[in-house]
Amino acid sequence: MAASGSGAGPGPGSSAGASNPRKFSEKIALQKQRQAEETAAFEEVMMEIGSTRLEGSGRNSSLLL
């Protein structure tokens, strides 16, 4: 019980992460997964913006003719 109580505070929590590499590697894996999801969402938005710009530029050029 003492180990779980010591991990609750900010100071001991950082040392607990250093003493348990499995949990540290799990945190890294979660961070990488979140980053991949955010990157995928960002790329999706950028693709939508790109297609909107292409559609918009086609409309503008036809108006000029």
GIQUI-V394670 format. One record per backbone hydrogen bond with DSSP energy under -1.0 kcal/mol. CO is the residue of the C=O (numbers start at 1). NH is the residue of the N-H. Records with the same first field share a line. If there is no record, write none. Layout:
CO->NH, NH
This chain:
1->5
2->6
3->7
9->13
10->14
11->15
12->16
13->17
14->18
15->19
20->24
21->25
22->26
23->27
24->28
25->29
26->30
27->31
28->32
29->33
30->34
31->35
32->36
33->37
34->38
35->39
36->40
37->41
38->42
39->43
40->44
41->45
42->46
43->47
44->48
45->49
46->50
47->51
48->52
49->53
50->54
51->55
52->56
53->57
54->58
55->59
56->60
57->61
58->62
59->63
60->64
61->65
